[in-house]
Amino acid sequence: MMSGAGLLSFLHCTLHVELDLMWRKTTVPKFERPRVGLALSGGAARGVAHIGVLKVFVEQGVPIDCIAGTSAGALVGGAFAAGMSIAKLEELGQNLRWRDMGKMTLSRLGIQSNVRMGDYVRAHFPVARFEQLPVPFAAVATDLHSGKAVVMSGEGDLAFAIRASCALPGWYVPVIDAEGRQLIDGGLVANIPSAAARALGAEIVIAVDVNAGGAAFLGPPQSVIGVLLQSIILVQRTAATHQRQIADVVISPKVGHIRWDEMARGAELLAAGEEAAREVIDQIKLLINPPPELPVPPRWSLLRRLRRDKQPAHS
């Protein structure tokens, strides 16, 4: 017969085991969705197509945990990260004009200064500093001297970062940072900032490339200038290949027929972005929320294979 001390010891061990099992059951971490990041490319006026993509994501409930943008992608991505509504973004996309971005200058380093762009950001964005952004954001520029990417995020003046990322060389005067560096358009080093989105913690990167269609409006080159421009486009597309490869999904709005300076075609660009996003929205939802039968953890370890199997031909 078990003694009183033995009975107490048995009950203590049994209770301990039961409590331990209960603890294990209640502390098993639940599956959490992967962090989703956007990489928005440069593309001047074509960047309005990014707004169409964002509109579809918001409508479809696609989470956006961080955004990296280059040039026009920095302007649109920065606005969204700052809390600008889709309605306001659509208004921006259809009403923004080049006169809002720059003004003539006497500088020998460019035809215009884009100080007005900074003024526009401060006047229209809900917040104008990185520290205040509701969504983490990075803007990519290029150090004119070293040729290296300069990724601005975390803290500082959002308007300055967007100006630097959009400083098209030869047209806009380089923007000088606190370290004395001359910063120009980030499209020279990372026109699709997928790596910057990864650096912000994105586990799924959705890239939007508004230059994938090239320049269909040009036709075969008929002059030296035409050959030079077509060559620049080819070099840029080749340089963007790696950034496309490290993204999980690449959305390519069909805007190759629209020139980079055609700001007045905002409605058409918005529609193209919406159409391209809708074509891949099911694929994106599958990546974010894979079926329960996929292995855990983590289910999104199979993202690469899913992307390879499901990638549409146009991307």
N, C-alpha and C positions, 0 to 999 in steps of 0.2 A: 504494500500500500504506500502511495506517495506521501511523503511528509509535507507539513505545511510550507516549509521553506522550499521544497522541491516544486510544489504546486505553484507557488508564487513565481519561481524561476521560469517554469514552463509557460505560465500565462504572460510573463514579461517578454519572453522570446517570441511567442505567438503574436502578441500585440505589436512587437517591433517589426516582425516580418510583414504583418498586414499593413501597418503604417508605411513601411518602406515601399510596399507594392503600390499603395495609394499615392504616395509621393511620386513614384516613378510614372504612374499613369497621368498624373496631373501636370507633370513638368516636361513631358515629351514635347519638344518644340513643334508647333504646327507648321505646315508648309506655308511659306510666304512667297509671294510672287517676286520675280526678279526686278531689279531696278531698270527702268526704261529711260534711255537717253536719245535725244535727237541730235543729228549732225546736219546742219543746214548750210548748203553750199553758197558760194558767191555766184553772182550772175547779173549784177546791176538790176535793170528793170525787171528781168525775169524772176528776181527774188520774190516778187509779189505772189508767185505760184506757191511759195511756202505757206502763205496765209490760207490758201485753199486746202492744203494738207492739214494744217492745224485745225481748221474748221471741222473736217471729217473726224479727226481724232477726238475732239471735244464732243461732237454729236454721238460718237460710238463708244464713249467712255474709255478710250485708250489712255492709261495713265502716262504722265510725262514727269519724270523725276529730275531730269536735268537736261540742259540744252547747251550745245556748243555751236557757234556760228562764225562764218567767215564772210566778210564784206556785206553784201545784201542780206545774207543769212544772219549776220550779227545784228543788223538793224531789226529784222523781223523777230528773230529769236530773243533779242534783248527786250523788245516790247512785250512779248508774251511772258517772258520770265518776270518782268516787272509788274505783271498783273493786268495788262491791257486786255480788254474783252475782245472776243472774236468780232463783234459788231464794230468796235472801234478800229480793229486791225483792218477789216474790210474797207472801212472809210479811208483809212490811211493808204491802203493799196490802190484805191481808185482816185484819190485826190492828190497824192504826193507828186511833186514836180521837181525837176532839177534845180529850179531857183530856190527851193527850200533847203537844198543841200550845200550849195556853194556860191561864192561870189568872186569876181575877177580880182586878181592880185598883181602887184608889180614884182613879185618874187621871181627870181631866175630858176627856181626849183619846181615850178608848176604854173599852170594857167589860172587855176582858181585855188582859193583857200576853202576848206570845208568846215570852217568855224560855225557856219549857219546850221550845219547838221547837229553839232553839239547843242546849239540853242534850241533846235527843234525837239531833241530828246528831252531836254530839261522842261520844256513847255508842255509836252504832250504825254510823256510817260508817267505812270502813277508814282514811281520812285526813280531816283537817278543815281543811286549808289549801290555797289555790289552787296554791301552789308544788309541792305533793306530788301533784297529780292526774295520773293516768296518761293521761287524756283531757282536752284543753283544754275549759274550760267557762266560760260567762258567765251571770250571773243579772241580770235586769232589774227595777229598782224605779223608783219615781216620786218626784221631788223635789216635796214638797207645796207649797212656796212658788212655785217657777218653773213647775211643771207639765211639766218636761222629764224625759226618760228618763235614768236613772242605770244604766249598765252596769258591773257589777263582775266583773272577771276578772284573771287573771295572777298576782296576789299578794294576800295578806290572809286574813282569817278566813272560811272557807266558810260556817260556821254563821251568822255575822252577815249575810252576803249573802243567804242563803236566808230568814232571818227578815225582812229588809227587803223582799224580793220578795213575801213572803206576808202582809205587814201590811195586811190588809183594812181600809180606812178606816171608821171608825165602830165597828168591832168590836175590832180590835187597836190598841193605842197605837202611834203612829209610832215608828220606830227611828231613833235619832240617830247619824249617822256622825261621823268625826273632824273633818269640816269644819263640824259643827254643823247639817247639813241634816236636816230631818225627812223620812224616807223611808217611803213606803207602797207598797202593792201595785202591781207593774209592769203589771198588766192595764189600768190606766187609760190608759197610753200605748202599750203594745206587748203586747197579750195573746197574739199569736203573734210571737215574737221572730225572725222570718226575717232582718231586717237585722243583728241581733246575730250570728247564725250566719254570715252573709256576712263580717262584720268579723273573725271568727275564722279566716277563710281558706277557708271552704267554697265549692267550685265547684258542687256540687249541694246544694241545700237541700231536705230533706224536712220539711215542717211537719205537725204533728199538732194538729188543732183539735177539742177535745172539746166545744166550745160551738156547733158548726155546726148542731146539731139544735135549737137554741133551748131553749124550755121547754114541751115538749109536755104536760107534766103540769099546766100551768096552765089550759089551755082559754081561751075568750074571757074577757077581763077583766070582772069583776062588781062592782068597787069602785074607788075612787080609788087605793088601794094597788096593786091589780092593774094598772091603767093605768100607774101610775108604774113598776112593776117591768118590765112589758112594754116600756115606752119605753126603759128603761135597757138592756135586752137588745138592742133594735134599734140603739141608738147604739153599743154595743160591737161588734156584728156589722159595722156600717158602718165603724167605725174599723179593724177587722181586715182589711178588703177589700184594702188596699194590701199588707199583710204576706203575705196569701195569694197575691197576684199575683206577688210577687218570689220565691216558693218555686217549685221545679221540680215537686214533687209535694205534694199536700195530702191527708193521710189524715184522714177525718172519722168517728170511731167513732160508731155509732148509739146515743147515750146521752141523747138529748133528753128521754126519759121519766123520767130519774132526776134527783132534786133534788140541788143542789150540797152539801147537808148530809148526804146519805145515805151516810155512811162504811161502814155495815154491809153495803152491797151490793157489797163489793169483788170477790167472785168473778164477779158479773155484769159488772162494769166491766172486769175483766181479759179475760173472754171476748169482750166487744165490741171491745176493742183488738186482740186476736188476729185476729178475723174481718175487721176493716177493713184490717189490714196484709196479710193473705193475699190480699185482693182486688186489691192493687196491687203485689204483690211481683215479678211478672214485669216490669212496667213499670219498676220501680226497678232491677232487674238489667240491663235493656236500657240504661238511662241510664248506669249505671256501667261496663258493658262492652259498648259498641256492637259490632255485627258488623264484622269486619275490612274489609269492602268499603267502609265509610264513609270519607270523606276524612280524611287525616292531614296535618299536625297542625292543631289538636287535634281528635280525633274528637268530643269532647264539645261542640264549637262548635255542633253541631246539636241540642243538648239541648232548646232552646226549641221547635224545630219538632216534635221527637219528642213532647214533653210535650203540645203542642197537638193532635197527631194521636191520641195514645193516652190522653189524660186521660179517666178514667171519669166517667160522668154525675154520680155522687154527690159528687165532689170539686170 
